[in-house]
């Protein structure tokens, strides 16, 4: 298997831009799209005045805002987009998790190949680090792992940095995501991350010590890849990941899944759909709500008429030995 080639005009230019941002001590926490829209709609935020405005808030900027060599690096990467008569807009965003910088799609993320990064990303990586840092959190040493639907690569990279002897596959069907994951892995020194194009685990042979995922879980009318989970209330992809993972984990290996579930009349249909498989093929599993109410605005959309809330959940299942 060979890593997927970047789709940007110049991989090296984007990596250089990332290093320039890191050298400034750049920090930005990405918020929900609704919060992003509200903050950007304030009159004083019509134009960017600093690096966070350009690369975090995706605001248009004038030429004197972005210093050299960053302006040249952004142009060389093919990601400086003209805005009006005298402005520009960055075609990429940069967010941080601790000291680690991650490029992802500019706001708003409305394109079919958009690479999403947001509050779910922080909850996902936080839950991952909690498992990895807990005594006995994993039963089996991690030598081979995969992040299904890796996007810009934060889950795969955070794992790889904590398991430097492991090979960690960042799997996704979106070439733009794989290109960003490759750049982000290099920026953060995660040289054991291997970006690879894969639908679930198709095209990646062999078993794994750890399989992790933060899949799309919303019913999206436009069926955008990064949002649409399919099936009833968006749970189809998450259910498929559970079955695919339990088929490919080594004995004692772990499935770590962060997803959103639609709660209907107090019941969790996603858990009901996977419980029999978990009981049959694992030595144990835990399941918890990390946030009881996410994407509340989704409840007004078609397909959610009977849903009372969407909960963010974390599943840790250990493959039977």
Phi and psi in degrees as GROMACS dihedral restraints (atoms count N, CA, C in turn):
[ dihedral_restraints ]
;  ai    aj    ak    al  type     phi  dphi    fc
    3     4     5     6     1  -116.3    20    10
    4     5     6     7     1   144.3    20    10
    6     7     8     9     1   -59.6    20    10
    7     8     9    10     1   146.8    20    10
    9    10    11    12     1   -72.8    20    10
   10    11    12    13     1   135.8    20    10
   12    13    14    15     1   -72.3    20    10
   13    14    15    16     1   145.4    20    10
   15    16    17    18     1   -62.1    20    10
   16    17    18    19     1   152.2    20    10
   18    19    20    21     1  -100.2    20    10
   19    20    21    22     1    -4.8    20    10
   21    22    23    24     1   -77.0    20    10
   22    23    24    25     1   159.5    20    10
   24    25    26    27     1   -56.6    20    10
   25    26    27    28     1   -42.5    20    10
   27    28    29    30     1  -144.8    20    10
   28    29    30    31     1   105.6    20    10
   30    31    32    33     1   -54.5    20    10
   31    32    33    34     1   -45.2    20    10
   33    34    35    36     1   -64.4    20    10
   34    35    36    37     1   -34.2    20    10
   36    37    38    39     1   -67.4    20    10
   37    38    39    40     1   -40.5    20    10
   39    40    41    42     1   -66.9    20    10
   40    41    42    43     1   -40.8    20    10
   42    43    44    45     1   -62.2    20    10
   43    44    45    46     1   -39.9    20    10
   45    46    47    48     1   -64.4    20    10
   46    47    48    49     1   -39.3    20    10
   48    49    50    51     1   -61.8    20    10
   49    50    51    52     1   -41.9    20    10
   51    52    53    54     1   -61.1    20    10
   52    53    54    55     1   -42.3    20    10
   54    55    56    57     1   -65.7    20    10
   55    56    57    58     1   -36.5    20    10
   57    58    59    60     1   -64.0    20    10
   58    59    60    61     1   -42.1    20    10
   60    61    62    63     1   -64.6    20    10
   61    62    63    64     1   -42.8    20    10
   63    64    65    66     1   -59.9    20    10
   64    65    66    67     1   -38.0    20    10
   66    67    68    69     1   -66.0    20    10
   67    68    69    70     1   -24.1    20    10
   69    70    71    72     1   -84.1    20    10
   70    71    72    73     1    -8.2    20    10
   72    73    74    75     1    78.7    20    10
   73    74    75    76     1    22.9    20    10
   75    76    77    78     1   -52.4    20    10
   76    77    78    79     1   135.7    20    10
   78    79    80    81     1  -139.4    20    10
   79    80    81    82     1   137.2    20    10
   81    82    83    84     1  -156.7    20    10
   82    83    84    85     1   130.1    20    10
   84    85    86    87     1  -104.0    20    10
   85    86    87    88     1   120.6    20    10
   87    88    89    90     1   -80.0    20    10
   88    89    90    91     1   132.7    20    10
   90    91    92    93     1  -101.3    20    10
   91    92    93    94     1  -178.3    20    10
   93    94    95    96     1   -67.2    20    10
   94    95    96    97     1   156.6    20    10
   96    97    98    99     1   -56.4    20    10
   97    98    99   100     1   -37.4    20    10
   99   100   101   102     1   -64.9    20    10
  100   101   102   103     1   -44.2    20    10
  102   103   104   105     1   -65.8    20    10
  103   104   105   106     1   -41.6    20    10
  105   106   107   108     1   -57.0    20    10
  106   107   108   109     1   -45.5    20    10
  108   109   110   111     1   -63.8    20    10
  109   110   111   112     1   -44.3    20    10
  111   112   113   114     1   -62.3    20    10
  112   113   114   115     1   -45.4    20    10
  114   115   116   117     1   -66.3    20    10
  115   116   117   118     1   -42.8    20    10
  117   118   119   120     1   -69.5    20    10
  118   119   120   121     1   -23.1    20    10
  120   121   122   123     1   -77.7    20    10
  121   122   123   124     1    -8.3    20    10
  123   124   125   126     1   -66.7    20    10
  124   125   126   127     1   135.5    20    10
  126   127   128   129     1   -52.6    20    10
  127   128   129   130     1   -39.0    20    10
  129   130   131   132     1   -70.1    20    10
  130   131   132   133     1    -9.8    20    10
  132   133   134   135     1  -105.1    20    10
  133   134   135   136     1    18.1    20    10
  135   136   137   138     1   -63.5    20    10
  136   137   138   139     1   -31.7    20    10
  138   139   140   141     1  -128.3    20    10
  139   140   141   142     1   149.6    20    10
  141   142   143   144     1   -76.5    20    10
  142   143   144   145     1   144.1    20    10
  144   145   146   147     1  -122.2    20    10
  145   146   147   148     1    -2.0    20    10
  147   148   149   150     1  -155.8    20    10
  148   149   150   151     1  -177.6    20    10
  150   151   152   153     1   -64.8    20    10
  151   152   153   154     1   -37.6    20    10
  153   154   155   156     1   -65.2    20    10
  154   155   156   157     1   -35.8    20    10
  156   157   158   159     1   -66.5    20    10
  157   158   159   160     1   -38.6    20    10
  159   160   161   162     1   -74.2    20    10
  160   161   162   163     1   -52.5    20    10
  162   163   164   165     1   -99.6    20    10
  163   164   165   166     1   -14.8    20    10
  165   166   167   168     1  -101.0    20    10
  166   167   168   169     1   -53.6    20    10
  168   169   170   171     1   -87.1    20    10
  169   170   171   172     1    -4.2    20    10
  171   172   173   174     1    55.3    20    10
  172   173   174   175     1    39.7    20    10
  174   175   176   177     1   -87.7    20    10
  175   176   177   178     1   151.4    20    10
  177   178   179   180     1   -65.1    20    10
  178   179   180   181     1   153.8    20    10
  180   181   182   183     1  -140.0    20    10
  181   182   183   184     1   156.7    20    10
  183   184   185   186     1   -98.1    20    10
  184   185   186   187     1   161.9    20    10
  186   187   188   189     1   -57.0    20    10
  187   188   189   190     1   -29.9    20    10
  189   190   191   192     1   -81.0    20    10
  190   191   192   193     1    -3.6    20    10
  192   193   194   195     1   -82.6    20    10
  193   194   195   196     1   -39.0    20    10
  195   196   197   198     1   -95.7    20    10
  196   197   198   199     1   116.7    20    10
  198   199   200   201     1   -74.4    20    10
  199   200   201   202     1   156.8    20    10
  201   202   203   204     1   -79.1    20    10
  202   203   204   205     1   146.8    20    10
  204   205   206   207     1   -87.9    20    10
  205   206   207   208     1     5.8    20    10
  207   208   209   210     1   -60.7    20    10
  208   209   210   211     1   -41.2    20    10
  210   211   212   213     1   -60.1    20    10
  211   212   213   214     1   -42.5    20    10
  213   214   215   216     1   -68.2    20    10
  214   215   216   217     1   -38.0    20    10
  216   217   218   219     1   -65.4    20    10
  217   218   219   220     1   -39.4    20    10
  219   220   221   222     1   -65.9    20    10
  220   221   222   223     1   -42.2    20    10
  222   223   224   225     1   -64.0    20    10
  223   224   225   226     1   -43.0    20    10
  225   226   227   228     1   -64.4    20    10
  226   227   228   229     1   -28.6    20    10
  228   229   230   231     1   -80.5    20    10
  229   230   231   232     1    -4.8    20    10
  231   232   233   234     1    74.8    20    10
  232   233   234   235     1    26.3    20    10
  234   235   236   237     1  -123.2    20    10
  235   236   237   238     1    18.9    20    10
  237   238   239   240     1   -99.5    20    10
  238   239   240   241     1   109.9    20    10
  240   241   242   243     1  -103.7    20    10
  241   242   243   244     1   124.6    20    10
  243   244   245   246     1   -59.5    20    10
  244   245   246   247     1   140.8    20    10
  246   247   248   249     1  -133.2    20    10
  247   248   249   250     1   104.5    20    10
  249   250   251   252     1    68.5    20    10
  250   251   252   253     1  -157.2    20    10
  252   253   254   255     1   -79.9    20    10
  253   254   255   256     1   -30.5    20    10
  255   256   257   258     1  -135.7    20    10
  256   257   258   259     1    22.2    20    10
  258   259   260   261     1  -128.9    20    10
  259   260   261   262     1   174.3    20    10
  261   262   263   264     1  -139.4    20    10
  262   263   264   265     1   164.4    20    10
  264   265   266   267     1  -142.0    20    10
  265   266   267   268     1   137.0    20    10
  267   268   269   270     1   -74.3    20    10
  268   269   270   271     1   132.6    20    10
  270   271   272   273     1   -85.0    20    10
  271   272   273   274     1    17.6    20    10
  273   274   275   276     1  -151.8    20    10
  274   275   276   277     1   152.0    20    10
  276   277   278   279     1  -111.5    20    10
  277   278   279   280     1   159.3    20    10
  279   280   281   282     1  -132.4    20    10
  280   281   282   283     1   124.4    20    10
  282   283   284   285     1  -123.4    20    10
  283   284   285   286     1   164.5    20    10
  285   286   287   288     1  -127.9    20    10
  286   287   288   289     1   145.2    20    10
  288   289   290   291     1  -120.7    20    10
  289   290   291   292     1   105.6    20    10
  291   292   293   294     1    61.6    20    10
  292   293   294   295     1  -125.8    20    10
  294   295   296   297     1   -90.8    20    10
  295   296   297   298     1     1.9    20    10
  297   298   299   300     1   -98.0    20    10
  298   299   300   301     1   132.3    20    10
  300   301   302   303     1  -103.4    20    10
  301   302   303   304     1   137.5    20    10
  303   304   305   306     1  -132.2    20    10
  304   305   306   307     1   123.3    20    10
  306   307   308   309     1   -81.0    20    10
  307   308   309   310     1   143.6    20    10
  309   310   311   312     1  -154.3    20    10
  310   311   312   313     1  -175.5    20    10
  312   313   314   315     1   -68.4    20    10
  313   314   315   316     1   147.7    20    10
  315   316   317   318     1   -66.2    20    10
  316   317   318   319     1   155.5    20    10
  318   319   320   321     1   -87.8    20    10
  319   320   321   322     1   142.5    20    10
  321   322   323   324     1   -82.0    20    10
  322   323   324   325     1   150.5    20    10
  324   325   326   327     1   -89.7    20    10
  325   326   327   328     1    75.8    20    10
  327   328   329   330     1  -108.1    20    10
  328   329   330   331     1    -5.2    20    10
  330   331   332   333     1   -81.4    20    10
  331   332   333   334     1   153.4    20    10
  333   334   335   336     1   -59.8    20    10
  334   335   336   337     1   -35.2    20    10
  336   337   338   339     1   -98.8    20    10
  337   338   339   340     1    22.4    20    10
  339   340   341   342     1   -61.3    20    10
  340   341   342   343     1   144.8    20    10
  342   343   344   345     1  -112.2    20    10
  343   344   345   346     1   108.6    20    10
  345   346   347   348     1   -87.1    20    10
  346   347   348   349     1   145.8    20    10
  348   349   350   351     1  -149.9    20    10
  349   350   351   352     1   128.4    20    10
  351   352   353   354     1  -168.4    20    10
  352   353   354   355     1  -160.0    20    10
  354   355   356   357     1   -54.5    20    10
  355   356   357   358     1   -36.0    20    10
  357   358   359   360     1   -58.5    20    10
  358   359   360   361     1   -35.8    20    10
  360   361   362   363     1   -62.4    20    10
  361   362   363   364     1   -41.1    20    10
  363   364   365   366     1   -68.0    20    10
  364   365   366   367     1   -41.4    20    10
  366   367   368   369     1   -65.1    20    10
  367   368   369   370     1   -40.4    20    10
  369   370   371   372     1   -61.9    20    10
  370   371   372   373     1   -52.7    20    10
  372   373   374   375     1   -69.9    20    10
  373   374   375   376     1   -31.6    20    10
  375   376   377   378     1   -65.1    20    10
  376   377   378   379     1   -44.4    20    10
  378   379   380   381     1   -64.2    20    10
  379   380   381   382     1   -39.0    20    10
  381   382   383   384     1   -60.3    20    10
  382   383   384   385     1   -48.0    20    10
  384   385   386   387     1   -65.8    20    10
  385   386   387   388     1   -31.4    20    10
  387   388   389   390     1   -64.5    20    10
  388   389   390   391     1   -42.4    20    10
  390   391   392   393     1   -65.5    20    10
  391   392   393   394     1   -46.6    20    10
  393   394   395   396     1   -66.0    20    10
  394   395   396   397     1   -29.8    20    10
  396   397   398   399     1   -88.7    20    10
  397   398   399   400     1    -7.9    20    10
  399   400   401   402     1   -85.5    20    10
  400   401   402   403     1   137.8    20    10
  402   403   404   405     1   -58.3    20    10
  403   404   405   406     1   125.6    20    10
  405   406   407   408     1    70.6    20    10
  406   407   408   409     1    18.1    20    10
  408   409   410   411     1   -61.5    20    10
  409   410   411   412     1   -37.0    20    10
  411   412   413   414     1  -117.5    20    10
  412   413   414   415     1   137.3    20    10
  414   415   416   417     1   -80.4    20    10
  415   416   417   418     1   -31.4    20    10
  417   418   419   420     1  -116.6    20    10
  418   419   420   421     1   138.0    20    10
  420   421   422   423     1   -62.4    20    10
  421   422   423   424     1   143.0    20    10
  423   424   425   426     1   -93.3    20    10
  424   425   426   427     1   111.6    20    10
  426   427   428   429     1  -114.1    20    10
  427   428   429   430     1   -24.9    20    10
  429   430   431   432     1  -145.0    20    10
  430   431   432   433     1   122.0    20    10
  432   433   434   435     1  -140.4    20    10
  433   434   435   436     1   162.7    20    10
  435   436   437   438     1  -145.4    20    10
  436   437   438   439     1   140.8    20    10
  438   439   440   441     1  -108.1    20    10
  439   440   441   442     1   111.1    20    10
  441   442   443   444     1   -82.2    20    10
  442   443   444   445     1   125.0    20    10
  444   445   446   447     1    71.2    20    10
  445   446   447   448     1    50.2    20    10
  447   448   449   450     1   -68.4    20    10
  448   449   450   451     1   -20.1    20    10
  450   451   452   453     1    59.5    20    10
  451   452   453   454     1  -131.4    20    10
  453   454   455   456     1   -73.9    20    10
  454   455   456   457     1    -3.3    20    10
  456   457   458   459     1    96.0    20    10
  457   458   459   460     1     8.2    20    10
  459   460   461   462     1   -60.5    20    10
  460   461   462   463     1   -41.2    20    10
  462   463   464   465     1   -64.5    20    10
  463   464   465   466     1   -49.2    20    10
  465   466   467   468     1   -60.4    20    10
  466   467   468   469     1   -41.2    20    10
  468   469   470   471     1   -70.9    20    10
  469   470   471   472     1   -44.7    20    10
  471   472   473   474     1   -62.1    20    10
  472   473   474   475     1   -36.5    20    10
  474   475   476   477     1   -67.0    20    10
  475   476   477   478     1   -47.6    20    10
  477   478   479   480     1   -60.7    20    10
  478   479   480   481     1   -37.2    20    10
  480   481   482   483     1   -68.0    20    10
  481   482   483   484     1   -26.3    20    10
  483   484   485   486     1   -93.7    20    10
  484   485   486   487     1   -12.8    20    10
  486   487   488   489     1  -130.0    20    10
  487   488   489   490     1    70.5    20    10
  489   490   491   492     1   -65.3    20    10
  490   491   492   493     1   -17.7    20    10
  492   493   494   495     1   -89.5    20    10
  493   494   495   496     1    -2.0    20    10
  495   496   497   498     1   -92.8    20    10
  496   497   498   499     1   151.5    20    10
  498   499   500   501     1   -94.5    20    10
  499   500   501   502     1   121.8    20    10
  501   502   503   504     1  -116.5    20    10
  502   503   504   505     1   114.8    20    10
  504   505   506   507     1   -86.5    20    10
  505   506   507   508     1   127.6    20    10
  507   508   509   510     1   -99.6    20    10
  508   509   510   511     1    99.0    20    10
  510   511   512   513     1  -100.7    20    10
  511   512   513   514     1   134.7    20    10
  513   514   515   516     1  -159.8    20    10
  514   515   516   517     1   158.3    20    10
  516   517   518   519     1   -93.8    20    10
  517   518   519   520     1    -4.8    20    10
  519   520   521   522     1  -101.3    20    10
  520   521   522   523     1   112.8    20    10
  522   523   524   525     1   -58.5    20    10
  523   524   525   526     1   -35.0    20    10
  525   526   527   528     1   -64.3    20    10
  526   527   528   529     1   -38.1    20    10
  528   529   530   531     1   -64.2    20    10
  529   530   531   532     1   -43.0    20    10
  531   532   533   534     1   -66.2    20    10
  532   533   534   535     1   -36.6    20    10
  534   535   536   537     1   -63.2    20    10
  535   536   537   538     1   -44.3    20    10
  537   538   539   540     1   -67.3    20    10
  538   539   540   541     1   -39.5    20    10
  540   541   542   543     1   -61.0    20    10
  541   542   543   544     1   -38.0    20    10
  543   544   545   546     1   -65.2    20    10
  544   545   546   547     1   -45.2    20    10
  546   547   548   549     1   -62.7    20    10
  547   548   549   550     1   -45.7    20    10
  549   550   551   552     1   -64.9    20    10
  550   551   552   553     1   -37.5    20    10
  552   553   554   555     1   -62.0    20    10
  553   554   555   556     1   -43.3    20    10
  555   556   557   558     1   -64.3    20    10
  556   557   558   559     1   -42.6    20    10
  558   559   560   561     1   -61.2    20    10
  559   560   561   562     1   -33.6    20    10
  561   562   563   564     1  -100.1    20    10
  562   563   564   565     1     7.0    20    10
  564   565   566   567     1    73.0    20    10
  565   566   567   568     1    22.1    20    10
  567   568   569   570     1   -94.9    20    10
  568   569   570   571     1    75.3    20    10
  570   571   572   573     1   -78.2    20    10
  571   572   573   574     1    -3.3    20    10
  573   574   575   576     1   -98.2    20    10
  574   575   576   577     1    13.7    20    10
  576   577   578   579     1   -92.6    20    10
  577   578   579   580     1   132.5    20    10
  579   580   581   582     1  -119.4    20    10
  580   581   582   583     1   101.3    20    10
  582   583   584   585     1   -67.7    20    10
  583   584   585   586     1   134.7    20    10
  585   586   587   588     1  -149.8    20    10
  586   587   588   589     1   141.1    20    10
  588   589   590   591     1   -78.0    20    10
  589   590   591   592     1   124.9    20    10
  591   592   593   594     1  -160.7    20    10
  592   593   594   595     1   138.8    20    10
  594   595   596   597     1   -96.8    20    10
  595   596   597   598     1   113.4    20    10
  597   598   599   600     1    56.3    20    10
  598   599   600   601     1  -112.5    20    10
  600   601   602   603     1  -118.0    20    10
  601   602   603   604     1    13.5    20    10
  603   604   605   606     1   -60.5    20    10
  604   605   606   607     1   133.9    20    10
  606   607   608   609     1    86.2    20    10
  607   608   609   610     1    -5.2    20    10
  609   610   611   612     1  -113.0    20    10
  610   611   612   613     1   113.0    20    10
  612   613   614   615     1   -89.0    20    10
  613   614   615   616     1   160.1    20    10
  615   616   617   618     1    89.7    20    10
  616   617   618   619     1   177.0    20    10
  618   619   620   621     1   -97.2    20    10
  619   620   621   622     1   173.5    20    10
  621   622   623   624     1  -136.6    20    10
  622   623   624   625     1   149.9    20    10
  624   625   626   627     1   -84.7    20    10
  625   626   627   628     1   -26.2    20    10
  627   628   629   630     1  -148.1    20    10
  628   629   630   631     1   130.6    20    10
  630   631   632   633     1  -124.8    20    10
  631   632   633   634     1   129.3    20    10
  633   634   635   636     1  -132.7    20    10
  634   635   636   637     1   157.8    20    10
  636   637   638   639     1  -165.2    20    10
  637   638   639   640     1   147.2    20    10
  639   640   641   642     1  -130.7    20    10
  640   641   642   643     1    78.8    20    10
  642   643   644   645     1   -83.2    20    10
  643   644   645   646     1   164.9    20    10
  645   646   647   648     1   -61.3    20    10
  646   647   648   649     1   143.3    20    10
  648   649   650   651     1  -141.3    20    10
  649   650   651   652     1    15.6    20    10
  651   652   653   654     1  -105.9    20    10
  652   653   654   655     1   148.2    20    10
  654   655   656   657     1   -82.0    20    10
  655   656   657   658     1   106.2    20    10
  657   658   659   660     1  -105.3    20    10
  658   659   660   661     1   121.6    20    10
  660   661   662   663     1   -60.1    20    10
  661   662   663   664     1   -28.1    20    10
  663   664   665   666     1   -87.9    20    10
  664   665   666   667     1    -5.6    20    10
  666   667   668   669     1    52.4    20    10
  667   668   669   670     1    41.6    20    10
  669   670   671   672     1   -63.8    20    10
  670   671   672   673     1   136.5    20    10
  672   673   674   675     1   -57.0    20    10
  673   674   675   676     1   -39.8    20    10
  675   676   677   678     1   -78.7    20    10
  676   677   678   679     1    -8.7    20    10
  678   679   680   681     1  -114.9    20    10
  679   680   681   682     1   -35.3    20    10
  681   682   683   684     1   -84.0    20    10
  682   683   684   685     1   117.7    20    10
  684   685   686   687     1   -93.8    20    10
  685   686   687   688     1   -19.3    20    10
  687   688   689   690     1    77.2    20    10
  688   689   690   691     1   173.1    20    10
  690   691   692   693     1    69.1    20    10
  691   692   693   694     1  -158.4    20    10
  693   694   695   696     1   -76.6    20    10
  694   695   696   697     1   117.6    20    10
  696   697   698   699     1    61.7    20    10
  697   698   699   700     1    20.9    20    10
  699   700   701   702     1    85.2    20    10
  700   701   702   703     1    10.8    20    10
  702   703   704   705     1   -89.4    20    10
  703   704   705   706     1    -7.7    20    10
  705   706   707   708     1   -58.9    20    10
  706   707   708   709     1   -47.8    20    10
  708   709   710   711     1   -63.8    20    10
  709   710   711   712     1   -40.7    20    10
  711   712   713   714     1   -62.3    20    10
  712   713   714   715     1   -39.5    20    10
  714   715   716   717     1   -64.3    20    10
  715   716   717   718     1   -43.1    20    10
  717   718   719   720     1   -62.8    20    10
  718   719   720   721     1   -37.0    20    10
  720   721   722   723     1   -65.6    20    10
  721   722   723   724     1   -41.0    20    10
  723   724   725   726     1   -58.1    20    10
  724   725   726   727     1   -47.4    20    10
  726   727   728   729     1   -67.3    20    10
  727   728   729   730     1   -43.7    20    10
  729   730   731   732     1   -62.4    20    10
  730   731   732   733     1   -40.6    20    10
  732   733   734   735     1   -66.9    20    10
  733   734   735   736     1   -44.6    20    10
  735   736   737   738     1   -68.1    20    10
  736   737   738   739     1   -21.6    20    10
  738   739   740   741     1   -74.6    20    10
  739   740   741   742     1   -24.9    20    10
  741   742   743   744     1  -116.3    20    10
  742   743   744   745     1    -6.0    20    10
  744   745   746   747     1   -74.5    20    10
  745   746   747   748     1   142.9    20    10
  747   748   749   750     1   -68.4    20    10
  748   749   750   751     1   155.1    20    10
  750   751   752   753     1   -53.0    20    10
  751   752   753   754     1   131.3    20    10
  753   754   755   756     1    84.5    20    10
  754   755   756   757     1    -5.7    20    10
  756   757   758   759     1   -74.6    20    10
  757   758   759   760     1   159.2    20    10
  759   760   761   762     1  -113.3    20    10
  760   761   762   763     1   140.3    20    10
  762   763   764   765     1  -103.2    20    10
  763   764   765   766     1   125.5    20    10
  765   766   767   768     1  -119.3    20    10
  766   767   768   769     1   112.5    20    10
  768   769   770   771     1  -125.5    20    10
  769   770   771   772     1   123.3    20    10
  771   772   773   774     1  -108.2    20    10
  772   773   774   775     1   124.6    20    10
  774   775   776   777     1  -152.0    20    10
  775   776   777   778     1   175.0    20    10
  777   778   779   780     1  -111.7    20    10
  778   779   780   781     1   141.0    20    10
  780   781   782   783     1  -127.7    20    10
  781   782   783   784     1   141.2    20    10
  783   784   785   786     1   -86.0    20    10
  784   785   786   787     1   121.0    20    10
  786   787   788   789     1   -93.0    20    10
  787   788   789   790     1   123.2    20    10
  789   790   791   792     1  -118.3    20    10
  790   791   792   793     1   116.1    20    10
  792   793   794   795     1    52.6    20    10
  793   794   795   796     1    40.9    20    10
  795   796   797   798     1    81.8    20    10
  796   797   798   799     1    -3.7    20    10
  798   799   800   801     1  -105.1    20    10
  799   800   801   802     1   155.0    20    10
  801   802   803   804     1  -111.3    20    10
  802   803   804   805     1    95.3    20    10
  804   805   806   807     1   -64.0    20    10
  805   806   807   808     1   -31.3    20    10
  807   808   809   810     1   -63.9    20    10
  808   809   810   811     1   -48.9    20    10
  810   811   812   813     1   -62.3    20    10
  811   812   813   814     1   -38.6    20    10
  813   814   815   816     1   -61.9    20    10
  814   815   816   817     1   -34.2    20    10
  816   817   818   819     1   -73.7    20    10
  817   818   819   820     1   -25.4    20    10
  819   820   821   822     1  -109.3    20    10
  820   821   822   823     1   -10.1    20    10
  822   823   824   825     1   -58.5    20    10
  823   824   825   826     1   -44.0    20    10
  825   826   827   828     1   -60.9    20    10
  826   827   828   829     1   -42.2    20    10
  828   829   830   831     1   -67.2    20    10
  829   830   831   832     1   -40.7    20    10
  831   832   833   834     1   -62.2    20    10
  832   833   834   835     1   -43.8    20    10
  834   835   836   837     1   -66.5    20    10
  835   836   837   838     1   -33.7    20    10
  837   838   839   840     1   -78.6    20    10
  838   839   840   841     1   -35.0    20    10
  840   841   842   843     1  -121.2    20    10
  841   842   843   844     1    12.6    20    10
  843   844   845   846     1  -126.3    20    10
  844   845   846   847     1   156.0    20    10
  846   847   848   849     1   -84.6    20    10
  847   848   849   850     1    -8.3    20    10
  849   850   851   852     1   168.0    20    10
  850   851   852   853     1   152.0    20    10
  852   853   854   855     1  -151.3    20    10
  853   854   855   856     1   151.9    20    10
  855   856   857   858     1  -128.3    20    10
  856   857   858   859     1   151.5    20    10
  858   859   860   861     1  -148.6    20    10
  859   860   861   862     1   123.3    20    10
  861   862   863   864     1  -142.1    20    10
  862   863   864   865     1   151.1    20    10
  864   865   866   867     1   -84.8    20    10
  865   866   867   868     1   122.6    20    10
  867   868   869   870     1   -87.5    20    10
  868   869   870   871     1   -28.6    20    10
  870   871   872   873     1  -150.8    20    10
  871   872   873   874     1   124.9    20    10
  873   874   875   876     1   -77.4    20    10
  874   875   876   877     1   -12.8    20    10
  876   877   878   879     1  -150.8    20    10
  877   878   879   880     1    94.2    20    10
  879   880   881   882     1  -120.3    20    10
  880   881   882   883     1   156.7    20    10
  882   883   884   885     1    50.8    20    10
  883   884   885   886     1    46.6    20    10
  885   886   887   888     1   -59.2    20    10
  886   887   888   889     1   -31.2    20    10
  888   889   890   891     1   -63.2    20    10
  889   890   891   892     1   -20.9    20    10
  891   892   893   894     1   -67.1    20    10
  892   893   894   895     1   -22.2    20    10
  894   895   896   897     1   -66.8    20    10
  895   896   897   898     1   -16.9    20    10
  897   898   899   900     1   -87.4    20    10
  898   899   900   901     1     3.0    20    10
  900   901   902   903     1   -95.7    20    10
  901   902   903   904     1   159.6    20    10
  903   904   905   906     1   -59.6    20    10
  904   905   906   907     1   137.1    20    10
  906   907   908   909     1    98.2    20    10
  907   908   909   910     1   -11.2    20    10
  909   910   911   912     1  -113.8    20    10
  910   911   912   913     1    19.0    20    10
  912   913   914   915     1   -59.7    20    10
  913   914   915   916     1   -31.5    20    10
  915   916   917   918     1  -102.6    20    10
  916   917   918   919     1     2.1    20    10
  918   919   920   921     1   -85.9    20    10
  919   920   921   922     1   133.1    20    10
  921   922   923   924     1   -97.4    20    10
  922   923   924   925     1   -22.2    20    10
  924   925   926   927     1  -168.2    20    10
  925   926   927   928     1   161.8    20    10
  927   928   929   930     1  -116.1    20    10
  928   929   930   931     1   123.0    20    10
  930   931   932   933     1  -107.3    20    10
  931   932   933   934     1   140.8    20    10
  933   934   935   936     1   -86.1    20    10
  934   935   936   937     1   124.6    20    10
  936   937   938   939     1  -125.2    20    10
  937   938   939   940     1   159.5    20    10
  939   940   941   942     1  -129.5    20    10
  940   941   942   943     1   121.4    20    10
  942   943   944   945     1  -112.5    20    10
  943   944   945   946     1   129.4    20    10
  945   946   947   948     1  -124.4    20    10
  946   947   948   949     1   113.3    20    10
  948   949   950   951     1  -122.3    20    10
  949   950   951   952     1   140.0    20    10
  951   952   953   954     1  -111.4    20    10
  952   953   954   955     1   120.9    20    10
  954   955   956   957     1   -61.5    20    10
  955   956   957   958     1   134.1    20    10
  957   958   959   960     1   -59.2    20    10
  958   959   960   961     1   136.4    20    10
